[in-house]
Amino acid sequence: ILAEEGVPILQIVWARLSFGALVTLPLALHKVGVAGLLPRRPLYHGLRAGFLALATFSFFSALTYLPIADALAIFFIQPLIVTVLSAFVLKERVGPRRWAAVAIGFVGTLIIIRPGLQDFNPGMALAFASGTCMALYMLITRKLARAEAALMTTFHTSLLGAAMMSACLPFLWQAPDAPQWGLLLLLAGIAVFGHFLIARAYTMAEAS
């Protein structure tokens, strides 16, 4: 809706991350106080924020070329990549049933994309890039989940991502109207809660 109304996609990504940081700031202060707000692993959080921003931007851009169902179907290459890389990067055990699921899922993605059988659509490449970036984001999330609370991971990633995206604002800012501000805040709230649940899940289960 926001993109269709002309709000720049980078501005939507900035709002998602900035409002996410503001929403989680009081909770982070309550949990660790002012002294604990600086990330202990800034490199990991910076990479996580970068991959999240890229994934969000790529997916929103894909929606300008594809119906949401097609974009999501291609985006869901993400859990397949997570499963494959978890065996090599995180040294988690991936059994034969999971490998079989990865193979079947990859075939499904190829059926949707149909390489060589249809005209190239930039939305397909963008959705695929989004799924790949999100998979890398998930792997870093799992890495951080072993040592950091889900709330702090969510806050630090939103904070660093907002700082990165703020550099783009002077070149593209368009003042949203009141309903658009409401949608941006709603988007951030849903996204933050969802990503908090992901980080929380990774404290209890393997990435694959």
C-alpha positions as CSV (number, residue, x, y, z in Angstrom):
1,I,0.0,0.0,0.0
2,L,2.7,2.5,1.0
3,A,4.8,1.8,-2.2
4,E,1.7,2.1,-4.3
5,E,1.0,5.5,-2.7
6,G,4.5,6.7,-3.8
7,V,6.4,6.4,-0.5
8,P,10.0,5.6,-1.5
9,I,11.0,2.1,-0.6
10,L,14.2,3.1,1.2
11,Q,12.1,5.4,3.3
12,I,9.8,2.5,4.2
13,V,12.8,0.4,5.2
14,W,14.1,3.4,7.3
15,A,10.8,3.7,9.1
16,R,10.6,0.0,9.8
17,L,14.0,0.0,11.4
18,S,13.8,3.4,13.1
19,F,10.3,2.8,14.6
20,G,11.5,-0.7,15.5
21,A,14.4,0.8,17.6
22,L,12.0,3.3,19.3
23,V,9.5,0.6,20.1
24,T,12.1,-1.7,21.7
25,L,14.1,1.1,23.4
26,P,12.0,1.3,26.6
27,L,12.1,-2.5,27.0
28,A,15.8,-2.5,26.4
29,L,16.3,0.2,29.0
30,H,14.2,-1.7,31.5
31,K,16.2,-4.9,30.9
32,V,19.8,-3.6,30.9
33,G,19.8,0.1,31.7
34,V,21.6,2.8,29.7
35,A,25.0,1.2,30.2
36,G,23.9,-2.0,28.4
37,L,22.5,-0.3,25.3
38,L,25.8,-0.4,23.4
39,P,26.0,-3.8,21.5
40,R,28.7,-6.2,22.7
41,R,29.1,-7.6,19.2
42,P,28.8,-4.6,16.9
43,L,30.2,-6.4,13.9
44,Y,27.6,-9.2,14.1
45,H,24.8,-6.7,14.7
46,G,26.0,-4.5,11.9
47,L,26.0,-7.4,9.5
48,R,22.6,-8.5,10.7
49,A,21.2,-5.0,10.2
50,G,22.7,-4.7,6.8
51,F,21.3,-8.1,5.6
52,L,17.9,-7.2,7.1
53,A,17.8,-3.8,5.3
54,L,18.9,-5.4,2.0
55,A,16.3,-8.2,2.4
56,T,13.5,-5.8,3.2
57,F,14.4,-3.4,0.4
58,S,14.7,-6.2,-2.1
59,F,11.4,-7.8,-1.2
60,F,9.5,-4.5,-1.2
61,S,11.0,-3.8,-4.6
62,A,10.1,-7.2,-5.9
63,L,6.4,-6.4,-5.1
64,T,6.5,-3.6,-7.7
65,Y,7.1,-6.3,-10.4
66,L,5.3,-9.4,-9.0
67,P,2.1,-10.3,-7.2
68,I,2.7,-10.9,-3.5
69,A,2.1,-14.6,-3.8
70,D,4.8,-15.1,-6.5
71,A,7.3,-12.9,-4.6
72,L,6.7,-14.9,-1.4
73,A,7.0,-18.2,-3.1
74,I,10.5,-17.2,-4.4
75,F,11.4,-15.5,-1.2
76,F,10.9,-18.9,0.6
77,I,14.2,-20.1,-0.9
78,Q,15.3,-18.6,2.5
79,P,14.7,-21.6,4.7
80,L,16.4,-23.9,2.2
81,I,19.5,-21.7,2.2
82,V,19.4,-21.6,6.0
83,T,19.2,-25.4,6.3
84,V,22.1,-25.9,3.8
85,L,24.4,-23.3,5.4
86,S,23.6,-24.3,9.0
87,A,25.4,-27.6,8.4
88,F,28.6,-25.8,7.2
89,V,28.6,-22.5,9.1
90,L,26.9,-23.4,12.4
91,K,28.0,-27.1,12.3
92,E,24.5,-28.3,13.0
93,R,23.5,-31.8,12.0
94,V,21.1,-31.9,9.0
95,G,19.6,-35.3,8.6
96,P,18.5,-37.0,5.4
97,R,14.8,-35.9,5.8
98,R,15.9,-32.3,6.0
99,W,18.2,-32.7,2.9
100,A,15.3,-34.2,1.0
101,A,13.1,-31.3,2.0
102,V,15.7,-28.9,0.8
103,A,15.9,-30.7,-2.6
104,I,12.2,-30.7,-3.0
105,G,11.9,-27.1,-2.0
106,F,14.6,-26.1,-4.5
107,V,12.8,-27.9,-7.3
108,G,9.6,-26.0,-6.3
109,T,11.5,-22.7,-6.6
110,L,12.7,-23.6,-10.0
111,I,9.2,-24.5,-11.1
112,I,8.0,-21.0,-10.1
113,I,11.0,-19.2,-11.7
114,R,11.1,-21.5,-14.8
115,P,14.6,-20.3,-15.8
116,G,14.9,-20.0,-19.6
117,L,11.2,-20.7,-20.2
118,Q,9.9,-17.2,-19.7
119,D,11.0,-13.6,-20.0
120,F,13.2,-12.3,-17.3
121,N,11.4,-10.4,-14.6
122,P,13.5,-8.2,-12.2
123,G,11.0,-9.1,-9.4
124,M,12.2,-12.7,-9.5
125,A,15.8,-11.7,-9.0
126,L,14.8,-9.2,-6.3
127,A,12.7,-11.8,-4.4
128,F,15.6,-14.4,-4.7
129,A,18.1,-11.8,-3.4
130,S,15.7,-11.0,-0.5
131,G,15.4,-14.6,0.5
132,T,19.2,-15.0,0.3
133,C,19.9,-11.9,2.4
134,M,17.3,-13.0,4.9
135,A,18.9,-16.5,5.2
136,L,22.2,-14.9,6.1
137,Y,20.4,-12.7,8.6
138,M,18.9,-15.8,10.1
139,L,22.3,-17.5,10.4
140,I,23.7,-14.5,12.3
141,T,20.6,-14.5,14.5
142,R,21.2,-18.1,15.5
143,K,24.9,-17.2,16.2
144,L,23.9,-14.3,18.4
145,A,21.1,-16.3,20.1
146,R,23.7,-18.5,21.9
147,A,24.9,-15.5,23.9
148,E,22.4,-12.6,23.8
149,A,18.8,-12.1,24.7
150,A,16.3,-11.9,21.9
151,L,15.1,-8.5,23.0
152,M,18.6,-7.0,22.9
153,T,19.3,-8.6,19.5
154,T,16.1,-7.1,18.1
155,F,16.9,-3.6,19.5
156,H,20.5,-3.5,18.4
157,T,19.8,-4.6,14.9
158,S,17.0,-2.1,14.5
159,L,19.2,0.7,16.0
160,L,22.2,0.0,13.7
161,G,19.9,-0.5,10.7
162,A,18.2,2.8,11.3
163,A,21.5,4.5,11.5
164,M,22.6,3.1,8.2
165,M,19.3,4.0,6.4
166,S,19.3,7.5,7.8
167,A,22.2,8.4,5.5
168,C,19.8,7.9,2.6
169,L,17.0,10.1,3.8
170,P,18.2,13.5,2.6
171,F,18.1,12.3,-1.0
172,L,14.6,10.8,-1.1
173,W,12.5,12.1,1.8
174,Q,8.8,12.6,1.0
175,A,6.6,13.7,3.9
176,P,4.0,11.0,4.7
177,D,0.5,12.0,5.6
178,A,-1.1,10.9,8.8
179,P,-2.5,7.5,7.5
180,Q,0.9,6.7,6.0
181,W,2.6,7.4,9.3
182,G,0.2,5.0,10.9
183,L,0.9,2.3,8.4
184,L,4.7,2.8,8.8
185,L,4.3,2.5,12.6
186,L,2.1,-0.6,12.2
187,L,4.6,-2.2,9.8
188,A,7.4,-1.6,12.3
189,G,5.4,-3.0,15.2
190,I,4.5,-6.2,13.3
191,A,8.1,-6.6,11.9
192,V,9.7,-6.1,15.3
193,F,7.4,-8.6,17.0
194,G,8.0,-11.2,14.3
195,H,11.7,-10.8,14.4
196,F,11.8,-10.9,18.2
197,L,9.9,-14.3,17.9
198,I,12.5,-15.5,15.4
199,A,15.4,-14.6,17.7
200,R,13.6,-16.2,20.7
201,A,13.0,-19.4,18.7
202,Y,16.7,-19.6,17.8
203,T,17.5,-19.7,21.6
204,M,15.5,-23.0,21.7
205,A,16.0,-24.7,18.3
206,E,18.6,-25.2,15.7
207,A,18.5,-23.0,12.6
208,S,17.8,-25.8,10.2
